[in-house]
Amino acid sequence: MKNGGIGVGSASIVLVFAVLCLTVFSLISLVVAGNNKALVDAEANLVMSYYEADALAEYIVAEIVDSDVIPDNVRGIEIISDFDFETGMNTANFICPVSDLKELFVCLAINGNSCDVLCWRMLDIGQWEIDERLHVWQGSGDFDIGDPMDVWLGLDNLME
């Protein structure tokens, strides 16, 4: 004699599959959250380091403006000064370290007791390496694409 009703086996299989899917999705979410936290922490450290270098650069600029002669060194940062004969202005350049891979470059034009900022830029100083693992087709020399102006002439003919 057969029992009527839903079999317990099929319901158990669906329940196990649902639990496995939820477990996989939760693990993926956990990994993505960990990666996002690492990126946010790295960006926060970079921003903090930048503002520390920016504050040091502001201090150095104040020292340069307050002094009669451009100093060679302020707080361990070397200042390179030069006189531009074309413009008749003194310039001062210095670099504040931000991180192992970045630095803040500042260039000033000194006019007596004031200065104009010519450059205030964060630069990458890390070694750049070419990634040649991906083989990209560079094209062959026998393929002629023609004159680019032909495209514009063709568009003009369509508009008429």
Secondary structure, DSSP 8 states (H G I E B T S, - for coil): ----S--HHHHHHHHHHHHHHHHHHHHHHHHHHHHHHHHHHHHHHHHHHHHHHHHHHHHHHHHHHHSSS--SEETTEEEEEEEETTTTEEEEEEEEE-SSSEEEEEEEEEETTEEEEEEEEEEE-S-------S------TT-----THHHHHHHHHHH-
